Amino acid sequence: MKILDLHGLTHEKAELEAEDFVLMQSQVEFFECKIITGNSNKMISRITEMLDRQGFSWYIPSWNLGEIIVSY
């Protein structure tokens, strides 16, 4: 599983990086990837809203609230 870590990025830069990342990963059929957001509610919200706009499926695992698992 490919992983993108957004630690240290501004919210704007993180959203752009995450969008590029998932769009590239989605070129493979049946893909799944992980985005590490950390525990910032604002960061999580921005990333999940972008994923919804792009039509991706995602979930935040109960064992790590600072990451998002993304698929189509």
C-alpha distances in whole Angstrom, upper triangle without the diagonal:
4,6,10,13,16,18,22,22,24,24,24,22,19,20,20,17,15,17,16,12,12,15,13,10,12,14,12,13,11,8,6,5,7,10,13,16,18,21,23,24,25,21,20,22,22,18,19,22,20,18,21,23,20,20,16,15,14,15,15,15,18,17,16,18,17,13,12,10,10,11,14
4,7,10,13,16,19,19,21,21,21,19,16,17,17,14,12,14,13,9,10,12,11,8,11,13,12,14,13,9,8,5,6,9,11,14,17,20,21,23,23,19,18,21,20,17,18,21,18,16,20,21,19,19,16,16,14,16,16,16,20,19,17,18,16,13,12,10,10,11,14
4,7,10,12,15,15,18,18,19,17,13,15,15,12,10,13,13,9,10,13,12,10,13,15,15,17,16,12,10,6,5,6,7,11,13,16,18,20,20,16,15,19,18,14,16,19,17,15,19,21,18,19,16,16,14,15,14,15,18,17,14,15,13,10,10,9,10,13,16
4,6,9,12,12,14,14,15,13,10,11,12,9,7,11,11,7,9,12,12,11,14,16,16,19,18,14,12,8,6,5,6,9,11,15,16,17,17,14,13,16,15,12,14,17,15,14,18,19,17,19,16,16,14,15,15,16,19,18,15,15,12,10,10,11,11,14,17
4,6,9,9,12,13,14,12,9,12,13,10,9,13,13,11,12,16,15,15,17,20,20,23,21,18,15,11,8,6,5,7,9,12,13,16,16,12,12,16,15,12,15,18,16,16,19,21,20,21,18,19,16,16,15,16,18,17,14,14,10,9,11,12,14,17,20
4,6,6,9,9,11,9,6,9,10,8,8,12,13,11,13,16,16,16,19,21,22,24,23,20,17,13,11,7,6,5,8,11,11,13,13,9,10,13,12,10,13,16,14,15,18,19,19,21,18,19,17,17,15,17,19,19,15,14,10,10,11,14,15,18,21
4,6,9,10,13,11,8,12,14,11,12,15,16,15,17,20,20,20,22,25,26,28,27,23,20,16,13,10,7,7,7,10,10,13,13,10,12,15,14,13,16,18,18,18,21,23,22,24,22,22,19,19,17,18,20,19,15,14,10,11,13,16,18,21,24
4,7,9,12,10,9,12,14,12,13,17,17,16,19,21,22,22,25,27,28,30,30,26,23,20,17,13,11,10,10,12,12,15,14,11,14,17,15,15,18,20,19,20,23,24,24,26,24,25,22,22,20,22,23,22,19,18,14,15,17,20,21,24,27
4,6,8,6,6,9,10,9,11,14,14,14,17,19,19,20,23,25,26,29,28,25,22,19,16,13,11,10,11,13,12,14,13,10,13,15,13,13,16,17,16,18,21,21,21,24,22,23,21,22,20,22,24,24,20,18,15,15,16,19,20,23,25
4,5,5,6,9,10,10,12,14,15,16,18,20,21,22,24,26,28,30,30,26,24,21,19,15,14,11,12,14,11,13,11,9,12,14,11,12,16,16,15,18,20,20,21,23,22,24,22,22,21,23,25,25,21,19,16,17,18,21,21,24,26
4,6,5,6,9,10,10,12,14,15,16,18,20,21,22,25,27,29,28,25,23,20,17,14,13,10,12,13,10,11,8,6,10,10,8,9,12,13,12,14,17,17,18,20,19,21,19,20,18,21,23,24,20,17,15,15,15,19,19,22,23
4,5,5,6,9,10,11,13,14,16,17,19,20,21,24,26,28,28,25,23,20,19,15,15,13,15,16,14,14,11,9,12,12,9,10,13,13,11,14,17,16,16,20,19,21,20,21,21,24,26,27,23,21,18,18,17,20,19,22,23
4,5,5,6,9,10,11,12,14,15,17,18,20,22,24,27,27,23,22,19,17,14,14,12,15,17,15,16,13,11,13,14,11,11,15,15,13,15,18,17,17,20,20,22,20,22,21,24,26,26,23,21,18,17,17,19,19,21,23
4,5,5,6,8,10,10,12,14,15,16,18,20,22,24,24,21,19,16,14,10,10,9,12,14,12,13,11,8,10,12,9,8,12,13,11,13,16,16,16,18,17,19,17,18,17,20,22,23,19,17,14,13,13,16,15,18,20
4,6,5,6,9,10,11,12,14,15,16,19,21,23,23,20,18,15,14,11,12,10,13,15,13,13,11,8,10,10,7,6,9,10,7,10,13,12,12,15,14,16,15,17,17,20,22,23,20,18,15,14,13,15,14,17,18
4,5,5,6,9,10,11,12,14,15,17,20,22,23,19,19,16,15,12,14,13,16,19,17,17,15,12,13,14,10,9,12,12,9,11,14,13,12,16,15,18,17,19,20,23,25,26,23,21,18,17,16,17,16,18,19
4,6,5,6,9,10,11,12,14,16,18,21,21,18,17,14,13,10,12,12,15,18,16,18,16,12,14,15,12,10,13,14,11,12,16,15,14,17,15,18,17,19,19,21,24,24,21,20,17,15,14,15,14,17,18
4,5,5,6,8,10,10,12,15,16,19,18,15,13,11,10,7,10,10,13,16,15,16,14,11,11,13,10,7,10,11,9,9,13,13,11,14,12,14,13,15,15,18,21,21,18,17,14,12,11,12,11,13,15
4,5,5,6,9,10,11,13,15,17,18,15,14,12,12,10,13,13,17,19,18,18,16,13,13,14,11,8,10,11,7,8,11,10,8,11,11,13,13,16,17,20,23,24,21,20,17,15,13,14,11,13,13
4,6,5,6,9,10,11,14,17,18,15,15,12,13,12,15,15,19,21,20,21,19,16,16,17,14,12,14,14,11,11,14,13,11,14,13,16,16,19,20,22,26,26,23,22,20,17,15,15,13,14,15
4,6,5,6,9,10,12,15,15,12,11,9,10,9,12,13,17,20,20,20,19,16,16,17,15,12,14,15,12,11,15,15,12,14,12,15,14,17,17,20,23,23,20,20,17,14,13,13,11,12,13
4,5,5,6,9,10,12,12,9,9,8,9,9,13,14,18,20,20,20,19,16,15,16,14,11,12,13,10,8,12,12,9,11,9,11,11,14,16,18,21,22,20,19,17,14,11,10,8,9,10
4,6,5,7,10,12,13,11,11,11,13,13,16,17,21,23,23,23,22,19,18,18,16,13,14,15,11,10,13,12,9,11,10,13,14,17,19,21,25,26,23,23,21,18,15,14,11,11,10
4,5,6,8,11,13,10,11,11,13,13,17,18,22,25,25,25,24,21,20,21,19,16,17,18,15,13,16,16,12,14,13,15,16,19,21,23,26,26,24,24,22,19,16,15,12,12,12
4,5,6,9,10,7,8,7,10,12,15,17,21,23,24,24,24,20,19,21,19,15,16,18,15,13,16,16,13,14,11,13,14,16,18,20,23,24,22,22,20,16,14,12,10,9,10
4,5,7,8,6,8,9,12,14,17,19,23,25,25,25,24,21,20,21,19,16,16,17,14,12,14,15,11,11,9,11,13,16,18,20,24,25,23,23,22,18,15,13,9,8,7
4,6,9,8,11,12,15,17,20,22,26,28,29,29,28,25,23,24,23,19,19,21,17,15,17,17,14,14,13,15,16,20,22,24,28,28,26,26,25,21,19,16,13,11,10
4,6,6,9,11,15,17,20,23,26,29,29,29,29,26,24,26,24,21,21,22,20,17,19,20,16,16,14,15,16,19,22,23,26,27,25,26,25,21,18,16,13,10,10
4,6,9,12,16,18,22,24,28,30,30,30,30,27,25,26,25,22,21,23,20,17,19,20,16,15,13,14,16,19,21,22,26,27,26,26,26,22,19,16,13,10,9
4,7,10,14,17,20,23,26,28,29,28,29,26,23,25,24,21,19,21,20,16,18,19,16,14,12,12,13,16,19,19,23,23,23,24,23,20,17,13,11,7,7
4,7,10,13,17,19,22,25,26,26,26,23,21,22,22,18,17,20,18,14,16,18,15,14,11,11,12,14,17,17,21,21,20,21,20,17,14,11,8,6,7
4,7,10,14,16,19,21,22,22,23,20,18,20,19,16,15,18,16,13,15,18,15,14,10,10,9,11,13,14,17,18,17,17,17,13,10,7,6,5,8
4,7,10,13,16,18,20,20,21,17,15,18,17,13,14,17,15,12,15,17,15,15,11,11,10,11,12,13,17,16,15,15,14,10,8,6,5,7,10
4,6,10,12,15,16,17,18,15,13,16,15,12,12,16,15,12,15,18,16,16,12,12,9,10,10,11,14,14,11,12,10,7,6,5,6,9,13
4,6,9,12,13,14,15,11,10,13,12,9,10,14,12,11,14,16,15,16,13,13,10,11,10,12,15,14,11,11,9,6,5,6,8,11,14
4,6,9,11,13,13,10,9,13,13,10,12,15,15,14,17,19,18,19,16,16,13,12,10,11,14,13,10,9,6,4,6,9,11,15,18
4,7,7,9,10,6,6,10,10,8,10,13,13,13,16,18,18,19,17,16,13,13,10,12,14,14,10,9,5,5,7,11,13,16,19
4,6,9,10,8,8,12,13,11,13,16,17,17,19,21,22,23,20,19,16,14,11,13,14,13,9,8,4,7,10,13,16,19,22
4,6,9,8,8,11,13,12,13,16,17,18,19,22,23,23,21,20,17,15,11,13,13,13,9,7,5,8,11,15,17,21,24
4,5,5,6,9,10,11,12,14,16,17,18,20,21,23,21,20,17,16,13,15,16,16,13,10,8,10,12,16,18,22,24
4,5,5,6,9,10,10,12,14,15,16,18,20,21,19,19,16,15,12,15,15,16,13,10,9,11,12,16,18,21,23
4,6,5,6,9,10,11,12,14,15,17,19,20,19,19,17,16,14,18,18,20,16,13,12,13,14,17,18,21,23
4,5,5,6,9,10,11,12,14,16,17,18,17,17,15,15,13,16,17,18,15,12,10,11,11,15,15,19,21
4,6,5,6,8,10,11,12,14,15,16,15,14,12,11,9,13,14,16,12,9,8,8,8,12,13,16,18
4,6,5,6,9,10,10,12,14,15,14,15,12,12,11,15,16,18,16,12,12,12,11,14,14,17,19
4,6,5,6,9,10,11,12,14,14,15,13,14,14,17,19,21,18,15,13,13,12,15,14,17,18
4,5,5,6,9,10,11,12,11,12,10,12,11,15,17,19,16,13,12,10,9,11,11,14,15
4,5,5,6,9,10,10,9,10,8,9,10,13,16,18,15,13,12,11,8,10,10,12,14
4,5,5,6,9,10,10,11,11,12,13,17,19,21,19,16,16,14,12,14,13,15,15
4,5,5,6,9,9,11,11,13,15,18,21,23,20,18,17,15,12,14,12,13,14
4,5,5,6,5,7,8,11,12,16,19,21,19,17,16,13,10,11,8,10,10
4,5,5,6,8,9,11,14,17,20,22,20,18,18,16,13,13,11,11,11
4,6,8,11,12,15,17,21,23,26,24,21,21,19,15,16,13,14,13
4,6,9,11,15,17,20,24,26,23,22,21,18,15,15,11,11,10
4,7,10,13,16,19,22,24,23,21,21,18,15,14,11,10,8
4,6,10,13,16,19,21,20,18,18,15,11,10,7,6,5
4,7,11,13,16,18,18,16,17,14,10,8,6,5,5
4,7,10,13,15,14,13,13,10,7,5,4,6,8
4,6,9,12,11,10,11,9,6,5,7,9,12
4,6,9,7,6,8,6,5,6,9,12,15
4,5,6,6,9,7,7,8,11,13,17
4,6,6,10,10,10,11,15,17,20
4,7,9,9,11,12,16,18,22
4,5,6,9,10,14,17,21
4,6,8,11,14,17,20
4,7,10,13,17,20
4,7,10,13,17
4,6,10,13
4,7,11
4,7
4
